[in-house]
Amino acid sequence: MPKMKTHSGAKRRFKVTGSGKIKRFQAGTSHLLRKKSNKAKTRLVGSTLVDKSDMGRVKDMLCL
């Protein structure tokens, strides 16, 4: 049986932390920013963890 291939889009978007959790960046920061308030844009800065309900799907794409 051939090796599993990592999803090429997922390997750019997700990182695995030392404890095994999966880190992601917030969506909605690339364009159409003029209609968002400064408060809303500030909330989108930085990274967050993948939700528990999506963890299985992301792990499958990353072959973990």
Secondary structure, DSSP 8 states (H G I E B T S, - for coil): -------HHHHHH-EE-TTS-EEEE-SS-SS--TTS-HHHHHHTSSEEE--TTTHHHHHHHHT-
